[in-house]
Amino acid sequence: MKASLKWLQTYLPLETSTPDQIASTLTGLGLEVEGIETIDPLGDKVVVGTIKETRQHPNADKLQVCTVDVGDAHKDLLTIVCGAPNARPGIQVAVAMVGAVLPGDFKIKASKIRGEKSAGMLCSETELGIGSDEDGIVELQDNTKLGSTISDLYGLRDTVFEIGLTPNRPDCLGHVGIARDLAAKLELSLTLPNPTESLKEAKNANLITSDKISISVEGDDLCGRFSAIYVEDVEVTDSPQWLQNLLNNAGMRPINLIVDVTNFVMLETGQPIHAYDIRDIKGSEIIVRLANKNETLTTLDEQKRSLNSNDIVIADKERAIGLAGVMGGADSEVKPDTTAIIIEVAQFDPSKVRKTSKRLAIHSEASHRFERGIDIGNTEYVARRTAQLIYECSKEVSTAKVPVVAGTSYDLYPTEKTQPKIALRTDRLKSLSGLRLITQDEAISALTSLGFTFLDKTEGRALFEVPSWRLDIERETDLIEEVIRLKGYDAVPSTLPQMEIGGLRENPIIDFQDHCKTIMAQMGLVETISFPFVSQDDLNHLQISESHAWSQLISLANPLIEQEPMMRPSLTIGLLKALKENRNHGRQGVRLFEAARGFFKPTIAQNDELSPIWKNLSRNGLHITGKAAQDHRAIEKNYLAAVIDQPWLPKRWSSPEIPASFFHGKDIVQSWLTAFGIRDFAFKKPDAADLPFLHPGASAIVVAGNRHIGFVGELHPQTALNLDLDGKELPIVLELDLDEIYLESTKPRSFTGSSNKFPGVTRDLAFVVDQTICHEDMMTAFKSFNRRKNLSSYHLFDVYEGEHLSPGKKSMAFSLGFQSDKKTLTDKEVEKEVQAIIGWFKEQFSAELR
Amino acid sequence: MTDIDIASLTKQTESVSSEFEKDFAATSNDLSHKAIEDVRIKYLGRKGLFTAISEQMRSVKKEDRPEAGKLLNSVKKNMESKLDQLRTLEKKAALTAQLDAKAYDVSLPVAQTAGSLHPVTLMRRTLLKEFRNLGFIVYDGPEMDLEDYNFSALNFKDDHPARDMQDTFFVKDLEKTVLRTHTSNIQIHAMRNERPPMRVVAPGRTYRCDSDLTHTPMFHQIEGFIIDQNISMADMKGVIDTFLKAVFGTDLETRLRPSYFPFVEPGGEVDLQCVACRGKGCRICSHTGWLEIGGLGMIHPNVFEAVDLDSERYTGFAFGFGIDRIAMLKYGLSDLRQLFEGDQAFLSQFPVN
């Protein structure tokens, strides 16, 4: 809402305050001033001067060369060529000096006109934008001070406050509302226009609006009140300059006198007004009704609108002539030859107006106000105020005819609204605000100054009637805000709450996630945060098939980018996109991670087709607790994912480039899991259909107990190609289910006591086995070795395939540790156990010693 | 077996000793573990020269045996002590060699291994730390929530323009579900799960259908609220002041002004004096001198009633700040969108802690 200071000053005396002070008062009242604009259309280079002498231009019959005195505004007399017939010595004129800029961005420069120098211009009303007289230059009164600015003389300067109005204050969508708050705060008296007095002479008592038109409302609640007034003998012409200026300053373009006045009164009262040419109301009947099926209406903006049965229309006998509360119809608007009008001031159902306005995407000044709610108590007044101003403005611009206003207006107000009455308890005011010393009298005085009617009081309790324009006041707490708002939030003291220690427990997933991030970062990864929106293309790039868990995602009804309507199931997608961006910027060895949520439809739990790897998806995240867990709502899973690009280490002075491989990813996952004390997990070969975006031979699912807690792997070469991330070595991705891992980390674990006092012995054994035997198989065999006595550790230190081995075979070399907690082992004892192990592996895998 | 006399024994030991001395001298000049061991074996080993002499002991005449014993002992001792000398020298030499072997250019680069946390994560930590100091606990809830939690229970009436204050992403596939437009939905979750007294903060991702220089469709807020009997607006001011001073220091002014959020009444907004111009007015603060950093207010009785709490008995206040905004102010960043572009060069400059 743009509020003009000049406009506000017509209702209350603000001369003693500077614009900055007023702005800060408004902000302090909750009418936040977001910007202050100074309006000065003529600047200080257009000043009052007097023509000292004139002489005929030597080369042009119609031009005169004038010598002009502008007093202090310029030290020398100015020579100005002028073509106006009324330019003559002795008159006071408006002088645009060199450097002035006139309306229409007309810059005044020193020039030569037909060989004669001219240092400025003598201006007409139209050139100054202060009137419509263009026949000659302005002649000012003799006593105006030379050199003073025309802006000051005509009061053209204005300050406009851009107010960021909150939706609870529709009363301030008009200057009067803003003035009312200011008056209350600054303790100034408010003077509002009184149409009754000045309408006396404009009214014809025999002219009755209901003779001209009948009004009816079909259906309850569409229209709370409909006031109308008939005005005849109007002339559609330009409105007075002052009105045009104020409209301009408040951000509206002047159109013609009738439309300008309706706009002006809207910006004054906050109440939208519509004027119809009475000729266009067929059957002299206005009907407020819901639109018919398939009904159409061409609105003022020349758009043909298809209506539905939720839209309220203003109709005549034959057709809709306006979209109620949103926009008028094109064929009933005021036209150049309009002579008689019906002024409509009404209240329409805010919710219906809002739905229509949203559906048709018409956000008009009117719909903005009707949606928020208008002052139903004021419509009849506004109708008369509009008529009054049409009459006064017409007289001011001397139209040929003088408008005549109907002596009786039409006011359809079936159920008069009763204003709420609310009690304010002084104790409650004190305890809620913390203003311990505030009195009942202060509260009464604050509220009455804002227009509340004080009805009654008992000790500690005062009763008020809410003014009809304050639709936001519903209960006691609203009154309390009004009192504190007027007193100023600054007046509220600052204390610290005295309260019991609460017994609430934190949701542990919050801290857990934070620790997860720290450990990732400590391992050299860089945290990123990305948007969760994904496209079908993204899924295609990852080769996600229709049967995959990621293929049925939650979509947004109104995505920001049409192609990205879905909510991500996984963080991998975003990380790969970020990786691509980084590569485009020439970054190498990128290592990004993110911890965030993936989203799934609740129905995924019923999908039996899904591979067991996605079983966790049917369990909602740990942050969804209590009552919410029983709602039918989306599943949100907390994930942590990372992408590691090539190379693992760049070529350096001390070592050649080391490419990143699956095992670097695995290393990160393992270190990360063990950092949380999780040791019981395994990396298993995935079903390629579950992770179609990973290299089937260089990827793994991470399993803890019987739960799948994540995956890690090199990117599938086809996915890499799709994403333009291809190369000899491919990026590594990993993603972990934080909810599952958190639960895993809280499982009780046992720890071994003090270390063994007796020395240990190591032996190395290399087994030759089939290539199909994996490390995990060997580990399982070690674990299940049943003649185990002193074997205390075993780890793989070499894998070999190739020369000296039969095809299809590989050698796996293990380092075995033997230790007893009772004695120092002898070679013989160790040897015996080694032989038993060799026997065991032979039995298990036909393993031979190499 | 002939008896050997002392003279013969002495002669033999002298000869072996003199050879030993030669070897000793030679080894001293060319120390190595192996050379020393070789010398030991040559003289004291199983078939060593000295060992051979000492094996004659059994053949020495009975009366000469004590003297012979002494002699052999002293020769052996001498040899062992000389060998020890050599060992000590060898250890010293090895140390010296190890020391001499390295004289690095310590300015040579190493591979950087430290990662980094996102500035929003760092800021979030700082905020949580300050709130925990003030006795708050941290709560969490869904990002995709029912309209009831995001709007209705928070006193946003159906079809009211207040809902337009936040450009909402609506979820197509689930009924009455939105991406939460603010973390205020956590108020409802917490109030439906717990009973007062409550001191709760909840940081999280929030979404609005808006994207320009100063808005991203996803951003971070931190919500907080205190509910108990007799909580006043003065308490709200006290807590917010304490918190803001802890985060921004004492030299920047803050102001509280009335504003409107449906779930609080009285409601307000907090402005921080512009960190760039200190209130003079600049581009960053749109020439107002103030930066809006959060909204707050006394919890509306309609909200208490929506969660079945007695609005006469309990009062409380709630607040919400933009974490991204605070992080930008704190770290002196000017481009909001940079936070979510994933540029490693930008992100990696932040610390892990």
Interface residues (C-beta under 8 A of the other chain):
Chain A: T27 G28 L29 G30 E32 V33 E34 G35 T166 P167 N168 R169 P350 S351 R354 K355 E371 R372 S431 L432 S433 G434 L435 D472 R475 T477 D478 I480 E481 I484 R485 Y489 D490 V492 P493 S494 T495 L496 P497 Q498 M499 E500 I501 G502 L504 R505 E506 N507 I509 I510 D511 D514 K517 T518 M520 A521 Q522 M523 G524 L525 V526 E527 T528 I529 S530 F531 P532 F533 I554 S555 L556 A557 N558 P559 L560 P565 M567 G574 L575 K577 A578 E581 N582 H585 R587 V590 R591 L592 F593 A596 R597 F599 K601 P602 G621 H623 I624 T625 G626 K627 A628 D631 H632 R633 A634 E636 L649 P650 R652 W653 S654
Chain B: L108 P109 A111 Q112 T113 A114 G115 S116 L117 H118 V120 T121 R125 G135 I137 V138 Y139 D140 G141 P142 E143 M144 D145 L146 Y149 D158 D159 H160 P161 A162 D164 M165 F169 F170 V171 K172 D173 L174 E175 T177 L179 H189 R192 N193 E194 P196 P197 M198 R199 V200 R205 C209 D210 S211 T216 P217 M218 I226 D228 N230 I231 S232 M233 A234 D235 K237 G238 V239 D241 T242 R255 L256 R257 P258 S259 Y260 P262 E265 P266 G267 G268 E269 S286 H287 T288 M298 H300 P301 T315 L339 F340 E341 G342 D343 Q344 A345 L347 S348 V352 N353
